[in-house]
Structures are given as C-alpha cells and as structure tokens.
Amino acid sequence: MEAPGLVVGAALPIPPPRPPPPPPLRRRPLLRNPPRGVADRLAFSRAPRLTLLTRCSYSREGKGNAHGKPRREGSSSVRLDVGANSDQEETHFANEQHKGINIWELFNEAQRNILYLNKQRLVAMEELKKLQDENKSLLQDIEVLETERQGFSIETIQASRFRELLLRIDTMTISGMVGMAEASDLRKKVIDNRNMMHGVFSDIHRMQDTDLLSELRLFLHNPVEKPLHVVHICSEMDPIASCGSLATYVTGLACALQRKGNLVEVILPKYAGINEDVIHCLRKAETDYESFFGGHWHKNRIWTGISSSVSLTLIEPAQLSYFDRDMFRGYPDDFERFSYFSRASLDYIVKSGKQPDVLHLHNWETAIVGPLFWDIFAHQGLGNTRILLTCQDLNSQVNIIYAYCLEDPSKLELCGLDSHKLHRPDRLQDNNKTNLVNVLKGGIVYSNKVVLMSSTLPRDVLIQGLGHGLEATLSTHKEKVLVASHGLDDELWDPSKDIYLPRQYSANDIEGKSFCRKALKRRLGFPSGSSTVVGCICNVDSNTDGLREAVCVALRRSAQVIFMESKGPVLNSPMQALKEELKGDGHGIVFVEIYDEALEHLIFAGSDIILCSSFHDPFLQIAIKAIKYGSVPVQINFASNGSRQTEWHEKCSTAVSQYITSTYGDLSLSQALDDIKNNPSQWDWRLKDGMSKVLSWDTECYDLHWEAYSVIRKL
C-alpha cells in the first residue's frame, strides 16, 4: 500500500511513541580547534534530527526518479514519503549515528598520522640538507687529495682556476652574454689580480655562467688591494716545529694571508726534530748556497715543501751543527745559532732573486734581521722591501730578554755587522746594561712597524711595560707600535668539522654536544646522568690555590671535574701538586696525566664549564676554544672571597678580550653552576651566542696586520 503523502508546509501527524534510546557510545576527545570544514560537519552531526523524516523519498505521484532527486509538484510543493515502521526507522538511525562516530575517530587518527608524517618529512629534509653539505665538503676534500696524489701543488691549483676563469670569460663573450669591451675589462682585472683569483672564485667550476658573470661584474667595479708577497723569517711554525705561541701565530696568520690571495712564504731552520710528516712535497735542492758568518762563507742545504698551503723553506747548515740537536732552543750559544740562521735567510733571499714586499720577523731570535737588512742587504736588490717585527707576550719574556737578547757588542761582527756603529743608545745599546747590545731593541729600532701580540693589555700598558727594559725604546718609537690579538685555528678547532669528536655540532645544531658529553663521561668512567662537567687544561700558569677552591666548589654541587696536562713539557705541574693534596678525597675527579690531543678536543666539547687560569692571559686560547665549543670559560685566579677586579675590563684593547671580559669576567664557578640548574634557557642562549662569534685569525688579527703591511708598503 502506498504511504500517505505529505505536503511540505502542512501539519504533521503525531508520530507513535519511540523506543528508549540506545546506551551512549564512548567517544574520544574531540579536537579543540578542528580544521575548517570538519567543524561544520561536526556541528551537523551534533544537531537534532527529525526521526519522522529519517527515511524519505522525493517523488511525484508516490515515485522518485532513478537518482533519488526531488521532483517538484507544480511550482512550489514537494511530496515526501514516510515509512510506516517507526522501530526500524530508529534502529537504522542509531546504526548511522554509530558509523558517523567511528568515521570521526578514524578522521582524528588520520589527522594525527598526517601531522606526524609531515614532521618526519621536515626532519628528513633537514638531514638531507646536512648530507648534501657534507657531500659537497667531501667532494672538495677529495679534489684536493686527488690533486696532491697526482703531484699538483697549491700553486698549480691556483693557476688552473686562473686559466679556467679566463676561458669562461671567452665562452660568455662568444655566446653574447658580454660585449667585447666588457670582456676585455674583465680579463685585465683578472690578470692584474691573478694571485687572489683562487680565493675569490674558488667554486668557479660549480657556478653557472649567469652567476659567475654577476660575481665578475661585482669584482670588476670593486677596488682591490694589490696582493702582497710576505716572507716570514722565524724559529717556529705549527705543526712543523712548535714549542710556544709563536708557532700557532705564524701558521694562523700565514694561512689567513694566503686565503686572501697574498703570496706567503716561511723560512725556518732545519731542526733535527722537525715534523717532516706534515710537510708535503718535501725535497732537498740539488745545489747548496753559501752564507757569511764568523768571517767565513758556509755552505747550506735548502729543503722546500708546503705546509698548511704555505710555501716553506728549511735552511740546514752543512758544516755547523747549530740545529742538529734535541731541542729547538735553550742552549748557551742560542745567540750564535739564530744569528747564523738570520744571516743565512737574507743571503738565500738575495741569491734566489726574491723581492718580497714585507720581511716579517719574530721575537728576539730573528730580530737581528732588521739591522742586517738596512746595513747590508737593502742595497742588493731589496730597496722596495720593508720590515715588520712581531713580539709575542713581551711582558712575560723578561728572563728571556736578559738571557739571550743581551750580548757583547763584538758578537755582532759574527754576521757581518759593525759593532762600533751599532753600539749606541739610539740603536742596539741596552737601556740598562750599557756595555751590552740588545738584539730585540735593534729589531724595534730597525723595523718599519712593530706589532705587540696581546689579547688583553692595551697599547699604553704594553709600552710602559712591567720591567722588560724596553720602555724607553718603545716610547721613542710608539708611532709605529700596534697591538694585535691572537686568533683561533678554525681548521683544527671547530666542533662542526672536528675529526676527533664522536659527533659534530654547531650553534645551529647543538644536539651533538650532549652526545659528546656522554662519550666523555663514558671514556673517563664517570657515571652517566645529568651531572655538570667541569674541565681544566692545566699549564704552568695555573694557580694551585685557585684550582683547589674550584674543586671544592664543584664537588659540593655534585659536579664532575676533569684535569689534563697541557701540550708540551710541564715542569712543577700544579695538577700534580693538586692530585697529591686530593688523594682519595674525591670520587668525582679524574686526572689525565699524559696529554692526549683527541681527548683534549673531547674535553672542550663534553664540558659544560672550562676553568681558565685568568682572563689576563695574553693569548686567551683556552677561553676562546671553550667559547667555540659551547662551554663557558670561568677564571680561577681571583681573590678567595669571590670578589672580582672589574677595573681592568675597561683596559682591554681588542674586540675578543672585550667580549670575553664583558660576558664572563664577573662569572664565578658557583654562579655558573647555579645558572645551569636554575636558568637553562639563558645558559643555552649564552652558549649559542658565543659559538656564533668568529674568533679565527681571519678577522681582527688579519685586519690589523693588513693595515700594518699596507702602511709600510707605501713608505
């Protein structure tokens, strides 16, 4: 029988009584802010529905069309068919409602899965970017290693890039990208600055023509300083012959100059204990040359090679055993040894036809090159060469000055100098012991510029001195005195590419530091956990009282403490004295008695705090390394009552020392341990801010030396 018809707008019949509703279904919590569209559907599912209209069909004369679409009755009315069985209607509605709930639960689950997959996709993209960067770096390393394996020198690589650049300009001209006139200007600019092309266009083979042309046009219109030819005459160079700060300074500055497109050479004595393994293409010249000393001409063997991309010349006396010894220095005849080497270096430069822009001398060992150059060699084809002398930590070398710099005036005649001419107050005569000559004073007097290396003390304090005996000389020549800070070798000391670390990290990706902390604890036998790690690299300047107090503070706060001897021989080590005092007193302390280079890197990476002797250290290497590796440097040489001397903060002359003292100068070990625990977000910000600082030789130190070179070149 046909269901009774109902016209919309008419009164509805009263439905029969409904059965009791089904028990409520358990639902998962709904999203607080569901996506747009989902919210509309959710609201619709919650709205009350008219049970009477659950099953209906739209029809004309009781029949719907094949697609279930409504057909209109006349112009405005629609007929609805209503089923007679109300129980079946309610059961069907409950099933439909249950299905809707299950669909919503599935939708929530799908949404969570999508969010998780999106997050994983972003992580994968970041990992892919890191792998691509690492792959690029490895390809560059492979390229360098391959060229070295094939016997190509750094100069060959530079010449190759120079020729490739000119060929690229040719192809861009043929293709019509540049006109002939512009191409001619570009070629001239490249040829005039060929020595610096390798550094400016190091990625030329990976650049598209459009990008390369933009770089060339920018290079064309920028003023470029003429590259310099600098020859270092020195007694040390890291890692060939290293026993002090001079070695790292020579290597760091030479590499920075080389990266800027300058030609840099280093001349060293051929010590018996020299590290030949780090010298590439080491070879002995087929012929010897002669140099004057002690009234005679002596033969010298010449060895050449490359270290840290810098050209290297080693001078070996063929007849005298000045450098065939166990130590680099520390012998009674050191004055004769290094006077011989200085004279031999100048003889070599003249006989090889070199005409460098600058001869860079270092410390007292080669300071005698100054008077030798102006009295004998300037007239032998070196009229355009100028002299720069560097003094490392002048105020701490009082004993060295009086032990090796002061000699009888007659000793000057060994290398061909006129003692009567030079033994004068305005030349080499010592300011205090007037019967002697001071070769370091002679270097200051006969140099065009003098650079005093100190990361902390300002120029006036260094000139006035602390008893080095050169105050009057430096005051007289103060217009040519400059002060430079030490830098950090970022090829060796950079956590983002440190080969000694189990996992590398950076300021933008700090997670690797916590991994290194766990690795450090595991290696030294510390229990794993969240305990703070305090590291210390001890040297002769470390204060035993300060170290003892620091240990007590750290152990009271349940921190773990690590001590290791610094590189090189350490006599009367504060660490040994401290170890005897604390024997059996602390289980949270480890003493590493034998220096281990890989472990030193891991200590800097795995420690939260690094103890420093003092921020008065003229080199600041411990503090700089700590900052670079995301550890906080804390000085220990201060009054036992915890007070700080802040008046010296304003005396700091370099940017790096100003940053260190302003950021960490007033921080005690107790405060640092409290900050780690109570203010971790501020602590993390401080670490990342320090790691992002550029502290290498290429910045402040390079800029000052380039200024000095540029000034004396115009004299």
PEZI-V577130 format. One record per residue. RES is the residue in one small letter. SS is DSSP state (~ for helix, > for strand, _ for the rest). PSI is psi in degrees with one decimal (999 if undefined). Layout:
BEGIN
RES/SS/PSI, RES/SS/PSI
END
This chain:
BEGIN
m/_/140.6, e/_/136.7, a/_/146.6, p/_/138.8, g/>/152.6, l/>/125.7, v/>/128.8, v/_/133.1, g/_/-18.0, a/_/165.5, a/_/138.9, l/_/142.5, p/_/153.9, i/_/124.3, p/_/161.2, p/_/162.9, p/_/141.4, r/_/149.4, p/_/163.0, p/_/146.3, p/_/153.1, p/_/158.0, p/_/147.9, p/_/140.9, l/_/144.1, r/_/128.8, r/_/148.8, r/_/153.0, p/_/138.5, l/_/157.5, l/_/141.8, r/_/-39.3, n/_/76.1, p/_/156.3, p/_/154.5, r/_/137.9, g/_/-48.0, v/~/-39.7, a/~/-39.0, d/~/-42.5, r/~/-33.9, l/~/-42.8, a/~/-38.0, f/~/-38.3, s/~/-24.1, r/~/-15.7, a/_/146.2, p/_/143.9, r/_/148.2, l/_/109.4, t/~/-33.8, l/~/-29.5, l/~/18.8, t/_/-49.2, r/_/118.9, c/>/154.9, s/>/144.0, y/>/126.3, s/>/163.2, r/>/124.3, e/_/40.7, g/_/2.9, k/>/135.5, g/_/166.0, n/_/178.6, a/_/-24.9, h/_/5.8, g/_/20.4, k/_/148.1, p/_/144.7, r/_/137.2, r/_/139.9, e/>/110.2, g/_/-134.1, s/_/-21.7, s/_/-2.6, s/>/150.7, v/_/135.8, r/>/138.1, l/>/136.6, d/>/127.9, v/>/131.2, g/_/154.2, a/_/-23.2, n/_/99.8, s/~/-34.3, d/~/-44.4, q/~/-34.9, e/~/-46.2, e/~/-41.4, t/~/-42.3, h/~/-40.1, f/~/-40.8, a/~/-41.3, n/~/-41.7, e/~/-40.5, q/~/-40.7, h/~/-41.0, k/~/-39.5, g/~/-40.7, i/~/-44.2, n/~/-39.0, i/~/-40.9, w/~/-39.2, e/~/-41.9, l/~/-36.4, f/~/-43.4, n/~/-43.9, e/~/-41.5, a/~/-39.2, q/~/-41.3, r/~/-39.4, n/~/-39.9, i/~/-44.2, l/~/-41.6, y/~/-43.7, l/~/-38.0, n/~/-41.8, k/~/-44.9, q/~/-35.7, r/~/-42.3, l/~/-42.2, v/~/-42.9, a/~/-37.9, m/~/-40.4, e/~/-43.5, e/~/-39.3, l/~/-40.4, k/~/-42.1, k/~/-43.8, l/~/-37.6, q/~/-42.1, d/~/-43.7, e/~/-38.9, n/~/-40.2, k/~/-43.5, s/~/-41.9, l/~/-38.1, l/~/-39.1, q/~/-42.4, d/~/-41.3, i/~/-38.3, e/~/-44.4, v/~/-45.4, l/~/-38.6, e/~/-41.0, t/~/-37.2, e/~/-40.3, r/~/-36.2, q/_/-2.4, g/_/12.9, f/_/136.8, s/_/170.8, i/~/-37.4, e/~/-35.9, t/~/-41.2, i/~/-43.7, q/~/-42.8, a/~/-36.1, s/~/-44.8, r/~/-38.5, f/~/-46.5, r/~/-38.5, e/~/-37.4, l/~/-42.8, l/~/-39.2, l/~/-36.8, r/~/-37.1, i/~/-39.2, d/~/-47.5, t/~/-36.0, m/~/-31.4, t/~/-43.8, i/~/-37.5, s/_/-7.7, g/_/6.4, m/_/-33.5, v/_/150.1, g/_/169.5, m/~/-37.6, a/~/-44.9, e/~/-38.2, a/~/-39.1, s/~/-41.0, d/~/-41.0, l/~/-43.7, r/~/-42.9, k/~/-41.1, k/~/-42.4, v/~/-44.2, i/~/-40.7, d/~/-23.4, n/_/36.8, r/~/-28.4, n/~/-19.7, m/~/4.5, m/~/-35.2, h/~/-39.7, g/~/-35.8, v/~/-38.3, f/_/55.0, s/_/-25.1, d/_/31.4, i/~/-37.4, h/~/-12.0, r/~/-3.9, m/_/138.3, q/_/160.9, d/~/-40.2, t/~/-43.1, d/~/-41.7, l/~/-39.5, l/~/-39.8, s/~/-42.9, e/~/-39.6, l/~/-41.8, r/~/-38.2, l/~/-42.1, f/~/-34.5, l/~/-39.0, h/~/-2.1, n/_/133.6, p/_/134.3, v/_/127.1, e/_/140.6, k/_/130.0, p/_/152.0, l/_/154.2, h/>/109.1, v/>/130.6, v/>/118.5, h/>/126.9, i/>/109.7, c/_/170.6, s/_/-7.9, e/_/153.4, m/>/127.8, d/_/136.7, p/_/20.3, i/_/-53.4, a/>/102.1, s/_/126.9, c/_/22.3, g/_/-172.9, s/~/-24.5, l/~/-39.5, a/~/-48.1, t/~/-34.1, y/~/-48.1, v/~/-47.3, t/~/-45.9, g/~/-47.2, l/~/-42.1, a/~/-43.1, c/~/-39.1, a/~/-42.6, l/~/-41.3, q/~/-40.6, r/~/-24.9, k/_/5.8, g/_/7.1, n/_/158.0, l/>/120.0, v/>/135.3, e/>/151.0, v/>/133.0, i/>/125.5, l/>/157.3, p/>/150.3, k/_/83.3, y/_/155.5, a/_/-34.2, g/_/23.3, i/_/147.6, n/_/92.5, e/~/-18.1, d/~/-23.9, v/~/8.9, i/_/118.5, h/>/144.3, c/>/38.4, l/>/128.1, r/>/150.8, k/>/134.0, a/_/149.2, e/_/-25.2, t/_/152.2, d/_/171.1, y/>/164.7, e/>/147.4, s/>/155.6, f/>/137.5, f/>/134.9, g/_/31.4, g/_/4.9, h/>/162.6, w/>/129.3, h/>/141.8, k/>/146.0, n/>/138.3, r/>/144.9, i/>/128.0, w/>/136.9, t/>/154.2, g/>/-170.8, i/>/132.4, s/>/129.3, s/_/36.7, s/_/11.2, v/>/136.1, s/>/138.4, l/>/135.7, t/>/127.2, l/>/129.8, i/>/124.1, e/>/111.6, p/>/130.9, a/_/-23.9, q/_/-23.3, l/_/146.9, s/_/40.8, y/_/-32.6, f/_/7.4, d/_/61.3, r/_/169.4, d/_/-41.3, m/_/158.4, f/_/-37.6, r/_/177.4, g/_/20.0, y/_/155.3, p/_/-26.9, d/_/27.3, d/~/-34.0, f/~/-46.4, e/~/-41.4, r/~/-50.0, f/~/-21.8, s/~/-41.6, y/~/-47.6, f/~/-40.9, s/~/-46.3, r/~/-41.9, a/~/-34.5, s/~/-43.1, l/~/-39.9, d/~/-39.8, y/~/-43.5, i/~/-44.2, v/~/-45.6, k/~/-20.8, s/_/-5.3, g/_/13.2, k/_/145.2, q/_/69.3, p/_/155.3, d/_/-38.6, v/>/133.4, l/>/117.4, h/>/115.2, l/>/158.5, h/>/121.6, n/_/-171.0, w/~/-25.8, e/~/-37.2, t/~/13.7, a/_/-26.8, i/_/-12.8, v/~/-32.2, g/~/-62.5, p/~/-34.2, l/~/-43.3, f/~/-52.4, w/~/-29.7, d/~/-24.6, i/~/-45.1, f/~/-19.7, a/_/-25.2, h/_/9.0, q/_/45.2, g/_/10.1, l/_/32.2, g/_/-24.4, n/_/1.4, t/_/144.3, r/>/165.2, i/>/132.9, l/>/132.1, l/>/134.3, t/>/134.6, c/>/122.4, q/>/118.1, d/_/63.6, l/~/-37.5, n/~/-14.7, s/~/4.1, q/_/28.2, v/~/-47.2, n/~/-37.9, i/~/-41.7, i/~/-47.1, y/~/-17.5, a/~/-36.5, y/~/-25.8, c/~/-26.1, l/>/126.6, e/>/165.0, d/>/137.6, p/~/-28.8, s/~/-22.6, k/~/-22.0, l/~/-26.4, e/~/-16.6, l/~/-39.6, c/~/12.5, g/_/8.2, l/_/156.2, d/_/107.1, s/~/-34.7, h/~/-34.1, k/~/-32.4, l/~/-19.0, h/_/70.3, r/_/154.1, p/_/-32.6, d/_/5.6, r/_/-103.5, l/_/-5.9, q/>/130.1, d/_/143.2, n/_/-27.2, n/_/-53.7, k/_/87.5, t/_/-13.0, n/_/-4.6, l/>/162.7, v/>/150.6, n/>/109.7, v/~/-29.7, l/~/-38.8, k/~/-41.3, g/~/-37.5, g/~/-39.4, i/~/-45.2, v/~/-40.3, y/_/9.8, s/_/151.3, n/_/-29.6, k/>/149.0, v/>/125.2, v/>/121.3, l/>/122.6, m/>/113.3, s/_/125.5, s/_/-7.4, t/_/-47.1, l/_/140.0, p/_/171.3, r/~/-46.4, d/~/-38.9, v/~/-40.5, l/~/-38.3, i/~/-43.5, q/~/-33.1, g/_/170.2, l/_/40.4, g/_/21.1, h/_/-7.7, g/_/2.3, l/_/15.2, e/~/-47.1, a/~/-39.4, t/~/-45.6, l/~/-36.2, s/~/-39.9, t/~/-35.7, h/_/27.6, k/~/-21.9, e/~/-17.5, k/~/13.3, v/>/129.6, l/>/159.1, v/>/130.3, a/>/150.9, s/_/157.8, h/_/154.8, g/_/-174.6, l/>/136.8, d/_/95.9, d/_/-1.0, e/_/-32.1, l/_/-34.7, w/_/80.5, d/_/112.9, p/_/-18.4, s/_/-12.5, k/_/23.6, d/_/118.2, i/_/-14.9, y/_/-9.2, l/_/142.9, p/_/-25.4, r/_/130.3, q/_/158.2, y/_/171.8, s/>/-179.8, a/_/-30.4, n/_/-12.8, d/>/82.5, i/_/-4.8, e/~/-31.2, g/~/-22.1, k/~/-41.3, s/~/-34.0, f/~/-41.8, c/~/-34.6, r/~/-44.3, k/~/-39.9, a/~/-38.2, l/~/-45.0, k/~/-41.4, r/~/-40.1, r/~/-36.4, l/~/0.9, g/_/16.9, f/_/145.8, p/_/142.5, s/_/157.4, g/_/-168.3, s/_/13.2, s/_/140.9, t/_/141.0, v/>/126.7, v/>/119.1, g/>/155.8, c/>/125.5, i/>/106.0, c/>/144.4, n/_/-175.0, v/_/-19.5, d/_/-8.3, s/_/134.9, n/_/121.9, t/~/-41.8, d/~/-43.4, g/~/-39.3, l/~/-41.5, r/~/-44.4, e/~/-39.9, a/~/-39.6, v/~/-43.8, c/~/-43.6, v/~/-44.6, a/~/-43.3, l/~/-35.0, r/~/-28.5, r/_/14.8, s/_/28.2, a/_/162.0, q/>/132.0, v/>/137.4, i/>/129.7, f/>/136.2, m/>/141.8, e/>/145.9, s/_/167.8, k/_/141.4, g/_/169.5, p/_/133.4, v/_/114.0, l/_/143.4, n/_/52.7, s/_/128.9, p/~/-29.6, m/~/-39.4, q/~/-42.4, a/~/-40.8, l/~/-37.6, k/~/-39.3, e/~/-39.2, e/~/-36.8, l/_/14.8, k/_/116.9, g/_/2.6, d/_/-20.9, g/_/131.8, h/_/-6.7, g/_/23.0, i/>/139.4, v/>/131.0, f/>/117.7, v/>/105.4, e/_/-22.8, i/_/126.9, y/_/134.8, d/_/114.0, e/~/-45.1, a/~/-39.5, l/~/-34.3, e/~/-45.0, h/~/-40.8, l/~/-33.1, i/~/-43.9, f/~/-37.8, a/~/-36.1, g/~/-9.5, s/_/146.1, d/_/-32.7, i/>/139.3, i/>/123.6, l/>/132.0, c/>/144.1, s/_/-50.4, s/_/153.8, f/_/5.2, h/_/-7.7, d/_/122.6, p/_/-15.0, f/_/-31.5, l/_/24.9, q/~/-40.5, i/~/-46.6, a/~/-41.6, i/~/-42.6, k/~/-41.3, a/~/-46.7, i/~/-42.6, k/~/-31.7, y/_/13.1, g/_/28.1, s/_/150.1, v/>/122.5, p/>/132.2, v/>/124.1, q/>/147.3, i/_/-15.3, n/_/82.2, f/_/173.9, a/_/143.7, s/_/-18.7, n/_/2.4, g/_/-2.2, s/_/158.3, r/_/145.0, q/_/104.2, t/_/-7.6, e/~/-25.1, w/~/-7.2, h/~/-38.7, e/~/-11.6, k/~/-10.0, c/_/133.1, s/_/-17.1, t/_/157.2, a/~/-39.9, v/~/-40.2, s/~/-35.0, q/~/-40.5, y/~/-45.4, i/~/-46.9, t/~/-36.1, s/~/-29.7, t/~/-39.8, y/~/-3.3, g/_/-33.2, d/_/11.8, l/_/118.9, s/_/168.0, l/~/-39.3, s/~/-43.9, q/~/-39.7, a/~/-44.1, l/~/-36.3, d/~/-41.6, d/~/-38.3, i/~/-40.5, k/~/-42.4, n/~/-21.9, n/_/64.4, p/~/-33.9, s/~/-42.8, q/~/-36.9, w/~/-46.1, d/~/-39.3, w/~/-41.7, r/~/-42.3, l/~/-48.3, k/~/-35.6, d/~/-42.6, g/~/-41.2, m/~/-27.7, s/_/-11.3, k/_/142.3, v/_/112.3, l/_/20.7, s/>/176.2, w/_/-19.3, d/_/-7.9, t/_/-102.8, e/~/-45.0, c/~/-46.0, y/~/-44.7, d/~/-43.0, l/~/-41.4, h/~/-37.9, w/~/-39.5, e/~/-44.0, a/~/-44.8, y/~/-44.0, s/~/-37.3, v/~/-48.4, i/~/-21.9, r/~/-26.9, k/_/-4.1, l/_/999
END
